[in-house]
Amino acid sequence: MAINFSLIIPEMLVAGLGLLVMIISLLVPKDQKKGLAYFTVFGLIGVLVVLYFMIDAQGTLFNGMYIVDPFGSFMKILIVLSSIMAIILGVEYVEKFITGFLGEFCFFVVFATLGMITLVSAGDFITLYVALELMTISFIILVGFGKNIFRASEAAIKYLLLSALSSGVLLYGLTLVYGAAKTTSINGVMEYIAQGETAPILVLGIIFLISGFGFKISAVPFHMWTPDVYEGAPTPVTALLSVASKGAAFGVLLRVFMHALPGNQELWMPIIVVLTVLTIVLGNFVAIPQKNIKRMLAFSGVAQAGYILLGLIAFSTVGVSAALFYAMIYVFCNMGAFGVIIAFSQAGGGDEVQDYNGLWKRSPFLAAVMLASLLSLAGIPPLAGFVGKFQLFRAIMEQGYVWLVFVALGMSMVSVYYYLLVAKAMYFKDPHEDSQIKVNLPIQITLLAITLITLFLGIYPTPLTNLATQVAKTFF
């Protein structure tokens, strides 16, 4: 059987880039690796261009074990874009706080990216699990990156233990589904369910799958790792973990439940609805008392996971399209906020909210980017977050979940409160010191681009909305 390798050009390019970065890193002196980071960025930009031109590509490889379709390409664009921004924002940070390990940082980011883009195209449980472990192991190393950094080591150990537990739960769920359907193929599971048979073992397997995926997307009550890992990990790693790994997990979650399990919707949909409500409510309320800005964004990220799950609850082209749109703009909003944290910490600032007192006097640019990112996350017009939430709320309202719209809308108002606490510190309190914060040019350009894109998509969302709608039709 002939294999169409042109369908996996992006994966081959990322794998080749990772190996090349590893080899070059061994040859380049430790004090000359900044160029290697930008080489990695240009390599990933090349992959991004290839993915854009392959957005309409469709096909399967290895007897259905790997699926290439517009949905997978869209999620891969999201993941690669996140990795590019994480490396650009993290170059100076890694050089300053984790001296001598910039090459290793780039290498593991690339291989985490490889795991994530493979995950969203998995057409078989075996491919899914191998890709998931490649992503997870890379992130465990990145979370604990650097020598003698106690908080990072502690966070890595927590992430390792809880990741192992969640992976075991997910693997057990996949095994139970295989035991019922007698196949590891996602298409095979769909065909089995289409016959109208629902074995008790399949129901139990679905429950374990929801639990395993719930950990990866930080859904309540599987979110316990999120605040500690976000706080302890190096900030560029936290930024990447908060958007790319969550995006990959959402991608595979949508593929499994909308591709393999639509026939059992009446079994798993009530569970997803309950998890979504708990995630939105708890994420927003627990974010309020947080004094550490990374922990606040961690619980904010938990709540945002709940909002994206609304697209799955809608179970329609409009719902999936809204979820994809929101996932993409979430990348820019979150990267903008974490980019400011990275730049601020490089200037000697801390991670407590009170450390941001009077930031607008020390750096009007950073304060403006942070404000725009937080307001977009809150869903304030005319920023992109407003359009994303509006589309999600409209999608679930069309399916009759009017009460859920009121819950989500009310919690959005709650989020405005704790986001404005940061704005209050930046604009209405006196700074602890008067020195100006200098932001290097790559970070300035990246943060400016993020802010302009967030504003542009809020005013003119049509291009991304049309693309997301086209991609969502993959499932319908």
C-alpha positions as CSV (number, residue, x, y, z in Angstrom):
1,M,0.0,0.0,0.0
2,A,1.5,3.3,-1.1
3,I,1.9,6.0,1.6
4,N,1.3,9.6,0.7
5,F,4.1,11.2,2.7
6,S,3.1,14.7,1.4
7,L,0.3,14.6,4.0
8,I,2.8,14.5,6.9
9,I,5.3,17.1,5.6
10,P,4.7,19.4,8.6
11,E,5.4,16.5,11.1
12,M,8.5,15.5,9.2
13,L,9.7,19.1,9.2
14,V,9.2,19.5,12.9
15,A,10.9,16.2,13.7
16,G,13.8,17.2,11.4
17,L,14.0,20.6,13.0
18,G,14.1,19.1,16.5
19,L,17.0,16.8,15.6
20,L,18.9,19.6,13.8
21,V,18.5,21.9,16.8
22,M,19.8,19.1,19.1
23,I,22.9,18.5,17.0
24,I,23.7,22.2,16.5
25,S,23.2,22.8,20.2
26,L,26.0,20.3,21.0
27,L,28.4,22.2,18.7
28,V,27.6,25.8,19.5
29,P,29.2,27.4,22.6
30,K,26.8,28.1,25.5
31,D,27.2,31.8,25.2
32,Q,26.3,31.9,21.5
33,K,23.0,30.1,21.4
34,K,20.6,33.0,20.9
35,G,21.0,32.6,17.2
36,L,20.0,28.9,17.6
37,A,16.7,30.1,19.2
38,Y,15.9,32.4,16.2
39,F,16.9,29.6,13.8
40,T,14.3,27.4,15.6
41,V,11.7,30.3,15.3
42,F,12.3,30.6,11.5
43,G,12.1,26.8,11.1
44,L,8.7,26.8,12.9
45,I,7.5,29.8,10.8
46,G,8.3,27.6,7.7
47,V,6.2,24.8,9.2
48,L,3.4,27.4,9.8
49,V,3.4,28.4,6.2
50,V,3.3,24.8,5.0
51,L,0.3,24.2,7.4
52,Y,-1.5,27.2,6.0
53,F,-1.3,25.9,2.5
54,M,-2.3,22.5,3.6
55,I,-5.4,23.6,5.4
56,D,-7.7,21.9,2.9
57,A,-5.6,18.7,2.7
58,Q,-7.5,15.5,3.6
59,G,-6.6,11.9,3.8
60,T,-5.5,9.0,6.1
61,L,-2.2,7.2,6.5
62,F,-1.1,3.8,8.0
63,N,-4.6,2.2,7.7
64,G,-6.4,5.1,9.4
65,M,-4.0,5.5,12.3
66,Y,-3.2,9.0,11.2
67,I,-5.9,11.5,10.0
68,V,-5.1,14.6,8.0
69,D,-8.0,17.0,7.6
70,P,-8.8,20.7,7.9
71,F,-9.6,20.4,11.7
72,G,-6.2,18.9,12.4
73,S,-4.4,21.5,10.3
74,F,-6.2,24.3,12.1
75,M,-5.2,23.0,15.5
76,K,-1.6,22.5,14.3
77,I,-1.5,26.1,13.2
78,L,-2.6,27.1,16.7
79,I,0.0,24.9,18.3
80,V,2.9,25.9,16.1
81,L,2.0,29.6,16.5
82,S,2.0,29.2,20.3
83,S,5.5,27.6,20.1
84,I,6.9,30.4,18.0
85,M,5.7,33.1,20.4
86,A,6.9,31.1,23.4
87,I,10.4,30.9,22.1
88,I,10.6,34.5,21.0
89,L,9.2,35.7,24.4
90,G,11.4,33.3,26.3
91,V,14.9,33.8,24.7
92,E,16.1,36.5,27.1
93,Y,14.3,34.9,30.1
94,V,16.0,31.6,29.6
95,E,19.4,33.3,29.0
96,K,19.0,35.3,32.2
97,F,17.5,32.8,34.6
98,I,18.5,29.4,33.2
99,T,21.9,30.3,31.8
100,G,23.5,27.9,29.3
101,F,20.4,25.8,28.5
102,L,18.8,27.8,25.7
103,G,19.5,25.1,23.2
104,E,17.9,22.4,25.3
105,F,14.9,24.7,25.8
106,C,14.4,25.1,22.1
107,F,14.9,21.3,21.5
108,F,12.2,20.3,24.0
109,V,9.8,23.0,22.8
110,V,10.1,21.6,19.3
111,F,9.5,18.0,20.4
112,A,6.6,19.0,22.6
113,T,5.2,20.7,19.5
114,L,5.8,17.4,17.5
115,G,3.8,15.5,20.2
116,M,1.0,18.0,20.1
117,I,0.6,18.2,16.3
118,T,0.6,14.4,16.1
119,L,-2.0,14.2,18.9
120,V,-4.6,16.3,17.1
121,S,-4.3,14.0,14.0
122,A,-4.4,10.7,15.8
123,G,-6.9,8.3,14.2
124,D,-6.1,5.4,16.5
125,F,-5.8,5.0,20.2
126,I,-2.2,3.8,20.0
127,T,-1.1,6.9,18.0
128,L,-3.1,9.1,20.4
129,Y,-1.4,7.7,23.5
130,V,2.2,7.7,22.1
131,A,1.7,11.4,20.9
132,L,0.3,12.3,24.3
133,E,3.2,10.8,26.1
134,L,5.7,12.6,23.8
135,M,4.0,15.9,24.6
136,T,3.7,15.2,28.4
137,I,7.3,14.0,28.9
138,S,8.6,17.1,27.0
139,F,6.6,19.4,29.2
140,I,7.6,17.6,32.4
141,I,11.2,18.4,31.5
142,L,10.4,22.0,30.5
143,V,8.5,22.6,33.7
144,G,11.5,21.5,35.8
145,F,13.9,23.3,33.6
146,G,17.1,24.7,35.1
147,K,19.5,23.8,37.9
148,N,18.8,24.5,41.6
149,I,15.4,26.2,41.0
150,F,13.3,24.8,43.8
151,R,9.9,26.0,42.7
152,A,10.4,24.6,39.2
153,S,11.6,21.2,40.5
154,E,8.6,21.0,42.9
155,A,6.2,21.9,40.1
156,A,7.8,19.3,37.8
157,I,7.4,16.5,40.4
158,K,3.8,17.4,40.9
159,Y,3.2,17.5,37.2
160,L,5.0,14.2,36.7
161,L,3.0,12.4,39.4
162,L,-0.4,13.8,38.4
163,S,0.3,13.3,34.7
164,A,1.2,9.7,35.3
165,L,-2.1,9.2,37.2
166,S,-4.1,10.9,34.5
167,S,-2.3,9.0,31.7
168,G,-3.1,5.8,33.5
169,V,-6.8,6.7,33.8
170,L,-6.9,7.7,30.1
171,L,-5.2,4.5,29.1
172,Y,-7.6,2.4,31.1
173,G,-10.5,4.2,29.4
174,L,-9.0,3.6,26.0
175,T,-8.6,-0.1,26.9
176,L,-12.2,-0.4,28.0
177,V,-13.5,1.2,24.8
178,Y,-11.2,-1.2,22.8
179,G,-12.6,-4.1,24.8
180,A,-16.2,-3.1,23.8
181,A,-15.5,-2.2,20.2
182,K,-12.8,-4.7,19.5
183,T,-10.8,-2.0,17.6
184,T,-8.4,0.8,18.5
185,S,-9.4,2.8,15.4
186,I,-11.5,5.9,16.0
187,N,-13.5,5.1,12.8
188,G,-13.9,1.5,14.0
189,V,-15.4,2.7,17.3
190,M,-17.8,5.0,15.4
191,E,-19.0,2.1,13.3
192,Y,-19.4,-0.1,16.4
193,I,-21.6,2.5,18.1
194,A,-23.6,3.1,14.9
195,Q,-24.8,-0.5,15.2
196,G,-26.9,0.6,18.2
197,E,-25.1,-1.5,20.9
198,T,-23.9,0.1,24.1
199,A,-22.1,-2.3,26.4
200,P,-21.7,-1.4,30.1
201,I,-17.9,-1.6,29.6
202,L,-18.1,1.1,26.9
203,V,-20.0,3.5,29.3
204,L,-17.3,2.9,31.9
205,G,-14.6,3.5,29.3
206,I,-16.2,6.8,28.3
207,I,-16.2,8.0,32.0
208,F,-12.5,7.2,32.2
209,L,-11.9,9.0,29.0
210,I,-13.6,12.2,30.2
211,S,-11.5,12.0,33.4
212,G,-8.2,11.6,31.5
213,F,-8.9,14.4,29.1
214,G,-10.3,16.5,31.9
215,F,-6.8,16.6,33.4
216,K,-5.2,17.7,30.2
217,I,-7.6,20.6,29.7
218,S,-7.6,21.6,33.4
219,A,-11.4,20.9,33.8
220,V,-12.7,20.8,37.4
221,P,-12.3,18.6,39.4
222,F,-9.1,17.5,37.5
223,H,-7.5,20.9,37.6
224,M,-5.5,20.5,40.9
225,W,-2.1,20.5,39.1
226,T,-2.7,23.8,37.3
227,P,-2.0,26.6,39.8
228,D,1.1,25.0,41.3
229,V,2.6,24.1,37.9
230,Y,1.8,27.5,36.4
231,E,3.4,29.3,39.4
232,G,6.5,27.1,39.6
233,A,7.4,26.6,36.0
234,P,9.6,29.1,34.1
235,T,7.2,31.7,32.7
236,P,7.8,30.9,29.0
237,V,7.0,27.3,29.7
238,T,3.8,28.3,31.6
239,A,2.8,30.4,28.6
240,L,3.2,27.5,26.2
241,L,1.6,25.0,28.6
242,S,-1.4,27.2,29.1
243,V,-2.3,27.5,25.4
244,A,-0.6,24.9,23.2
245,S,-1.0,21.8,25.4
246,K,-4.6,22.8,26.2
247,G,-5.3,23.4,22.5
248,A,-3.9,19.9,21.7
249,A,-5.9,18.3,24.4
250,F,-9.1,20.0,23.2
251,G,-8.3,18.9,19.6
252,V,-8.1,15.3,20.5
253,L,-11.1,15.6,22.9
254,L,-13.2,17.0,20.0
255,R,-12.0,14.3,17.6
256,V,-12.7,11.4,19.9
257,F,-16.2,12.6,21.1
258,M,-17.4,14.1,17.9
259,H,-15.9,11.6,15.5
260,A,-15.9,8.3,17.5
261,L,-18.7,8.8,20.1
262,P,-21.5,10.9,18.6
263,G,-23.9,8.0,18.7
264,N,-23.6,7.9,22.5
265,Q,-24.2,11.6,23.0
266,E,-27.0,11.0,25.5
267,L,-24.6,9.2,27.8
268,W,-21.7,11.6,28.0
269,M,-23.3,15.0,27.3
270,P,-24.8,15.4,30.8
271,I,-21.4,14.7,32.3
272,I,-19.8,17.3,30.1
273,V,-22.4,19.8,31.0
274,V,-21.9,19.3,34.7
275,L,-18.1,19.5,34.3
276,T,-18.4,22.7,32.2
277,V,-20.5,24.5,34.8
278,L,-18.2,23.4,37.6
279,T,-15.2,24.5,35.6
280,I,-16.5,28.0,34.7
281,V,-17.9,28.7,38.2
282,L,-15.0,27.4,40.3
283,G,-12.3,28.8,38.0
284,N,-13.7,32.3,38.2
285,F,-14.5,32.4,41.9
286,V,-11.2,30.9,43.0
287,A,-9.2,33.4,40.8
288,I,-10.6,36.3,42.9
289,P,-8.4,35.9,46.1
290,Q,-5.2,35.0,44.2
291,K,-2.3,37.4,45.0
292,N,0.1,35.7,42.6
293,I,-0.6,36.8,39.0
294,K,0.5,33.4,37.5
295,R,-1.9,31.6,39.9
296,M,-4.6,34.0,39.0
297,L,-4.1,33.3,35.3
298,A,-4.0,29.6,36.1
299,F,-7.5,29.7,37.5
300,S,-8.6,32.1,34.7
301,G,-7.3,29.4,32.3
302,V,-9.5,26.8,34.1
303,A,-12.5,29.0,33.5
304,Q,-11.5,29.5,29.9
305,A,-11.4,25.7,29.5
306,G,-15.0,25.7,30.5
307,Y,-16.0,28.3,28.0
308,I,-14.4,26.3,25.2
309,L,-16.3,23.2,26.3
310,L,-19.5,25.1,25.5
311,G,-18.6,24.4,21.8
312,L,-18.7,20.7,22.5
313,I,-22.0,21.0,24.4
314,A,-23.6,22.9,21.4
315,F,-22.6,19.8,19.2
316,S,-23.1,21.7,15.9
317,T,-21.1,23.3,13.2
318,V,-21.8,26.7,14.9
319,G,-20.6,25.4,18.3
320,V,-17.4,23.8,17.0
321,S,-16.7,26.8,14.9
322,A,-17.1,29.1,18.0
323,A,-14.9,26.8,20.1
324,L,-12.2,26.9,17.4
325,F,-12.4,30.7,17.1
326,Y,-12.2,31.1,20.8
327,A,-9.3,28.7,21.2
328,M,-7.3,30.7,18.6
329,I,-8.0,34.1,20.2
330,Y,-7.2,32.6,23.6
331,V,-3.7,31.9,22.3
332,F,-3.1,35.6,21.6
333,C,-4.8,36.9,24.8
334,N,-2.9,34.5,27.1
335,M,0.4,34.9,25.3
336,G,0.0,38.7,25.6
337,A,-0.5,38.5,29.4
338,F,2.3,36.1,29.9
339,G,4.6,38.0,27.6
340,V,4.2,41.1,29.9
341,I,5.0,38.9,32.9
342,I,8.1,37.6,31.2
343,A,9.3,41.1,30.3
344,F,8.5,42.4,33.8
345,S,10.4,39.6,35.5
346,Q,13.4,40.2,33.3
347,A,13.5,43.7,34.7
348,G,13.6,42.4,38.2
349,G,9.8,42.4,38.9
350,G,8.0,39.8,41.0
351,D,5.0,37.7,40.3
352,E,2.7,39.2,42.9
353,V,-0.1,41.4,41.8
354,Q,1.1,44.2,44.0
355,D,4.5,44.1,42.2
356,Y,2.6,45.6,39.2
357,N,1.7,48.7,41.1
358,G,2.2,51.8,38.9
359,L,3.4,49.7,35.9
360,W,2.0,52.3,33.5
361,K,4.6,54.9,34.9
362,R,7.5,52.5,34.4
363,S,6.3,51.0,31.0
364,P,3.1,52.4,29.4
365,F,3.5,49.8,26.6
366,L,3.6,46.7,28.9
367,A,0.6,48.1,31.0
368,A,-1.4,48.7,27.8
369,V,-0.7,45.1,26.5
370,M,-1.6,43.6,29.8
371,L,-4.8,45.6,30.0
372,A,-5.8,44.7,26.5
373,S,-5.1,41.0,27.0
374,L,-7.0,40.8,30.3
375,L,-10.0,42.7,29.0
376,S,-10.1,40.4,26.0
377,L,-10.1,37.4,28.3
378,A,-13.0,39.0,30.1
379,G,-14.9,39.4,26.9
380,I,-15.0,43.2,26.8
381,P,-15.7,44.8,23.3
382,P,-14.2,45.7,20.9
383,L,-11.6,43.0,21.7
384,A,-11.6,39.5,20.2
385,G,-12.6,37.8,23.4
386,F,-16.1,39.5,23.2
387,V,-16.7,38.0,19.7
388,G,-15.5,34.6,20.8
389,K,-17.8,34.5,23.9
390,F,-20.7,35.9,21.9
391,Q,-20.4,33.1,19.3
392,L,-20.2,30.4,22.0
393,F,-23.2,31.8,23.9
394,R,-25.2,32.0,20.7
395,A,-24.3,28.4,19.8
396,I,-25.5,26.9,23.1
397,M,-28.6,29.1,23.1
398,E,-29.6,27.6,19.8
399,Q,-29.4,24.2,21.4
400,G,-31.8,25.2,24.2
401,Y,-29.2,25.7,27.0
402,V,-30.5,29.2,27.9
403,W,-29.8,28.7,31.6
404,L,-26.2,27.8,30.8
405,V,-25.8,31.1,28.9
406,F,-26.8,33.0,32.0
407,V,-24.3,31.0,34.1
408,A,-21.5,31.7,31.7
409,L,-22.5,35.3,31.2
410,G,-22.6,35.8,35.0
411,M,-19.2,34.3,35.5
412,S,-17.8,36.5,32.8
413,M,-18.9,39.5,34.9
414,V,-17.1,37.9,37.8
415,S,-13.9,37.6,35.7
416,V,-14.0,41.3,35.0
417,Y,-13.6,42.0,38.7
418,Y,-10.4,40.1,39.2
419,Y,-8.9,41.2,35.9
420,L,-9.6,44.8,36.9
421,L,-7.8,44.2,40.2
422,V,-4.6,43.9,38.1
423,A,-5.6,47.0,36.1
424,K,-6.2,48.9,39.3
425,A,-2.7,48.0,40.5
426,M,-1.1,49.1,37.2
427,Y,-2.9,52.4,36.8
428,F,-4.1,53.6,40.2
429,K,-1.3,52.7,42.6
430,D,2.2,54.1,43.0
431,P,5.1,52.0,41.8
432,H,7.6,50.5,44.3
433,E,10.4,52.1,42.2
434,D,10.6,54.7,39.5
435,S,13.1,53.1,37.1
436,Q,11.9,52.6,33.6
437,I,11.5,49.1,32.2
438,K,13.4,48.4,29.0
439,V,11.8,45.8,26.7
440,N,13.9,44.2,24.0
441,L,12.9,44.6,20.4
442,P,11.7,41.0,19.7
443,I,9.4,41.0,22.7
444,Q,8.1,44.5,21.8
445,I,7.3,43.4,18.2
446,T,5.6,40.2,19.4
447,L,3.5,41.9,22.1
448,L,2.5,44.7,19.7
449,A,1.5,42.1,17.0
450,I,-0.5,40.2,19.6
451,T,-2.4,43.3,20.8
452,L,-3.1,44.5,17.2
453,I,-4.4,41.0,16.2
454,T,-6.6,40.9,19.3
455,L,-8.1,44.3,18.4
456,F,-8.4,43.5,14.7
457,L,-10.2,40.2,15.3
458,G,-12.6,42.0,17.7
459,I,-13.5,44.6,15.1
460,Y,-13.3,42.4,12.0
461,P,-13.6,38.7,13.0
462,T,-14.9,37.5,9.6
463,P,-11.7,35.9,8.2
464,L,-11.1,33.7,11.2
465,T,-14.9,33.0,11.7
466,N,-15.1,31.8,8.1
467,L,-12.1,29.6,8.4
468,A,-13.3,28.2,11.7
469,T,-16.7,27.4,10.2
470,Q,-15.1,25.7,7.2
471,V,-13.0,23.6,9.5
472,A,-15.9,22.7,11.8
473,K,-17.7,21.1,8.8
474,T,-15.1,18.3,9.1
475,F,-17.4,16.7,11.8
476,F,-20.8,17.3,10.1
